[in-house]
Amino acid sequence: MLMKNQRGAGLIEALVAILVLSIGLLGMLGMQTAALKYEQSSWIRSALSSNIASLADRIRANSGSLATAYTYTRSYADERAAIEASNTYFDPARDCDTTVCTAAELATYDMLVWRRDLDQQLPGATGFIVPTGTKGVDLRFLVTVAWFDKDNVDAGVLQSPAICTAATTGIAARNCCPAAVGNAAALTGVRCANLEVIP
């Protein structure tokens, strides 16, 4: 009588073990997905850091240029449309690697190469530069990099970045998009990083 009541106990134990194993595997899959997401974010920040350091070196090497020679402002949408409309958009008018250039020509070439590298290394990336201050006194360059981030979603909807204002400070000022780059609706799915380069 007791043996009849115990039939199927091994099957129940096996099912419970499979359930526990399945929950553990789902947890491991979730951790792997999160690790890949953080790895991608880390890779993007590393690429940004490398590209902006490269630009800073180019600016310092071209000390004979005017501060305004390293100015590039445009909306994100206009810049991306121009890049996607032509395969020759990043072809330089004068290649300063193979010919002698003036300081102004070298500045134009430097910015073109820098923006081309951004486009090749980050998805939908564009770069913008605004100088402030006086050369030889307090000259600084505000460098903004904007790129498309497919992971910038909330509840399955691409998010718009914060737009910088005069009141934006701290970490928020490093991650907002300047108004010149575009409004929130035009920058859906875009992230921005702002850094200051001191020559």
C-alpha positions as CSV (number, residue, x, y, z in Angstrom):
1,M,0.0,0.0,0.0
2,L,2.8,2.5,0.9
3,M,4.7,1.6,-2.3
4,K,1.6,2.5,-4.5
5,N,1.4,6.0,-2.8
6,Q,5.1,6.7,-3.6
7,R,4.9,6.0,-7.4
8,G,5.9,9.1,-9.5
9,A,8.0,10.7,-6.7
10,G,11.2,10.3,-8.8
11,L,9.5,11.9,-11.8
12,I,8.4,14.9,-9.7
13,E,12.0,15.3,-8.3
14,A,13.3,15.2,-11.9
15,L,10.8,17.9,-13.0
16,V,11.8,20.1,-10.0
17,A,15.5,19.7,-10.9
18,I,14.8,20.6,-14.5
19,L,12.8,23.7,-13.4
20,V,15.6,24.8,-11.1
21,L,18.2,24.3,-13.8
22,S,16.0,26.2,-16.3
23,I,15.8,29.2,-13.9
24,G,19.5,29.1,-13.4
25,L,20.2,29.1,-17.2
26,L,17.8,32.0,-17.7
27,G,19.7,33.9,-15.0
28,M,23.0,33.2,-16.7
29,L,21.6,34.3,-20.1
30,G,20.4,37.6,-18.5
31,M,23.8,38.2,-17.0
32,Q,25.5,37.4,-20.4
33,T,23.2,39.9,-22.2
34,A,23.9,42.6,-19.6
35,A,27.6,42.0,-19.8
36,L,27.5,42.4,-23.6
37,K,25.6,45.6,-23.3
38,Y,28.1,47.0,-20.8
39,E,31.0,45.8,-22.9
40,Q,29.5,47.7,-25.9
41,S,29.1,50.9,-23.9
42,S,32.7,50.6,-22.6
43,W,33.9,50.1,-26.2
44,I,32.1,53.2,-27.3
45,R,33.5,55.3,-24.5
46,S,37.0,54.0,-25.3
47,A,36.5,54.9,-29.0
48,L,35.3,58.4,-28.0
49,S,38.3,58.9,-25.8
50,S,40.7,57.8,-28.4
51,N,39.2,60.0,-31.2
52,I,39.0,63.1,-29.1
53,A,42.6,62.6,-27.9
54,S,43.6,62.3,-31.6
55,L,41.8,65.6,-32.4
56,A,43.5,67.3,-29.4
57,D,46.9,66.2,-30.7
58,R,46.1,67.5,-34.2
59,I,45.1,70.9,-32.8
60,R,48.3,71.1,-30.7
61,A,50.5,70.1,-33.7
62,N,48.9,72.9,-35.8
63,S,49.8,75.8,-33.5
64,G,50.0,78.3,-36.4
65,S,46.3,78.0,-37.2
66,L,43.6,80.5,-36.1
67,A,41.4,79.4,-33.3
68,T,38.4,79.7,-35.6
69,A,40.0,77.3,-38.1
70,Y,38.9,74.4,-35.9
71,T,35.2,75.3,-35.9
72,Y,32.6,72.9,-37.2
73,T,28.9,73.3,-36.4
74,R,26.0,71.7,-38.1
75,S,22.8,69.9,-37.2
76,Y,23.1,66.1,-36.7
77,A,20.4,65.4,-39.3
78,D,22.1,67.6,-42.0
79,E,25.5,66.1,-41.3
80,R,24.2,62.5,-41.5
81,A,22.2,63.3,-44.7
82,A,25.4,64.7,-46.3
83,I,27.5,61.7,-45.3
84,E,24.9,59.2,-46.6
85,A,24.3,61.1,-49.8
86,S,27.9,60.9,-51.1
87,N,30.7,58.3,-51.0
88,T,33.2,61.2,-51.5
89,Y,32.0,63.4,-48.6
90,F,35.1,62.7,-46.6
91,D,37.5,63.0,-49.6
92,P,39.8,65.9,-48.8
93,A,40.2,68.8,-51.2
94,R,43.9,68.8,-50.3
95,D,45.6,65.7,-48.7
96,C,48.0,67.2,-46.1
97,D,49.6,63.8,-45.6
98,T,51.1,63.9,-49.0
99,T,51.4,67.6,-49.8
100,V,52.5,70.7,-48.0
101,C,49.5,72.6,-46.6
102,T,49.0,76.0,-44.9
103,A,47.8,76.1,-41.3
104,A,44.2,76.7,-42.4
105,E,44.3,73.9,-44.9
106,L,45.8,71.6,-42.3
107,A,43.0,72.5,-39.8
108,T,40.3,71.7,-42.5
109,Y,42.1,68.4,-43.2
110,D,42.4,67.5,-39.5
111,M,38.7,68.0,-38.9
112,L,37.7,66.0,-42.0
113,V,39.9,63.1,-41.0
114,W,38.6,63.2,-37.5
115,R,35.0,63.2,-38.6
116,R,35.6,60.4,-41.0
117,D,37.2,58.3,-38.3
118,L,34.2,58.9,-36.0
119,D,31.8,57.8,-38.8
120,Q,33.8,54.6,-39.4
121,Q,34.2,53.7,-35.7
122,L,30.8,54.6,-34.2
123,P,27.3,54.0,-35.6
124,G,25.8,57.1,-37.1
125,A,28.5,59.3,-35.5
126,T,29.2,63.0,-36.2
127,G,31.5,65.4,-34.6
128,F,31.3,69.2,-33.9
129,I,33.8,71.7,-32.6
130,V,33.2,75.2,-31.1
131,P,36.2,77.2,-29.9
132,T,35.9,79.6,-26.9
133,G,38.3,82.1,-25.4
134,T,41.4,83.8,-26.8
135,K,44.4,82.0,-28.4
136,G,47.4,82.1,-26.1
137,V,45.2,83.1,-23.1
138,D,42.3,80.8,-22.3
139,L,41.5,79.1,-25.6
140,R,39.4,75.9,-25.3
141,F,37.5,73.8,-27.8
142,L,34.1,72.3,-26.9
143,V,34.0,69.0,-28.8
144,T,30.6,67.3,-29.2
145,V,30.3,63.8,-30.6
146,A,26.8,62.5,-31.4
147,W,26.1,58.9,-32.4
148,F,23.1,56.6,-32.9
149,D,22.6,54.2,-30.0
150,K,20.0,51.4,-30.8
151,D,20.1,50.5,-27.1
152,N,18.8,54.0,-26.1
153,V,15.3,52.5,-25.6
154,D,12.7,52.6,-22.9
155,A,9.7,50.2,-23.1
156,G,10.7,49.4,-26.7
157,V,10.7,53.1,-27.8
158,L,13.8,55.0,-28.9
159,Q,14.5,57.9,-26.4
160,S,15.5,61.4,-27.2
161,P,18.6,62.9,-25.5
162,A,18.5,65.9,-23.1
163,I,19.2,69.2,-24.8
164,C,21.8,71.4,-23.2
165,T,20.7,74.7,-21.6
166,A,22.5,77.4,-19.7
167,A,21.4,75.7,-16.5
168,T,22.8,72.3,-17.4
169,T,25.9,71.5,-15.3
170,G,27.9,68.5,-14.0
171,I,27.5,65.1,-15.6
172,A,24.3,66.2,-17.3
173,A,26.4,68.8,-19.2
174,R,28.7,66.1,-20.5
175,N,25.9,63.9,-21.9
176,C,23.4,66.5,-23.3
177,C,23.2,67.5,-26.9
178,P,23.8,71.2,-27.8
179,A,20.8,72.9,-29.3
180,A,22.8,73.5,-32.5
181,V,23.0,69.8,-33.0
182,G,19.2,69.5,-33.2
183,N,16.0,69.4,-31.1
184,A,14.9,66.4,-29.1
185,A,12.5,65.2,-31.8
186,A,15.2,65.3,-34.5
187,L,17.7,63.4,-32.2
188,T,15.6,60.3,-31.4
189,G,17.9,57.4,-30.5
190,V,21.0,59.7,-30.5
191,R,23.4,60.1,-27.6
192,C,25.9,62.9,-27.2
193,A,29.2,63.3,-25.3
194,N,30.7,66.8,-24.7
195,L,34.3,67.2,-23.8
196,E,36.6,70.2,-23.5
197,V,40.0,70.2,-25.3
198,I,42.6,72.6,-24.0
199,P,45.4,73.0,-26.6
